[in-house]
Amino acid sequence: MKKDSTPLKILPELAKEFPEIHFVEIDAIEEIGSFGKELIILDSADGITDVCLLTDLKKLETKSIVSMHDFDLAYTLKLMKKIGRLNSVKIFCIPTKMKKNRALKETAALIRSTLF
């Protein structure tokens, strides 16, 4: 969706700035379980005004599951944690309405201060 596509838009620039990080774009949430028990995720988020780092899954909002379409990132990560398939997660959250240049600048700074 266009409103939450900023992470995909800044991915090429982040890959150039951080060649030591292997960025992987996934198409389906089901694929996330194949990347191990220590995940680092770049995603868009509603309800925030600045890029931030989320490590506490309790802060992720989950909805009631009515259909398979409701299995979103939050629900999937919480389920993975509950069944022992996830030890830790770092989610770099980008506001859905943030402009690309600002998102790139703030995300790069947060990656640099968090991972290096």
Summary of the structure (lengths in Angstrom):
residues: 116
radius of gyration: 14.1
end to end distance: 31.2
largest distance: 40.9
contacts: 271
relative contact order: 0.25
helix: 47%
strand: 16%
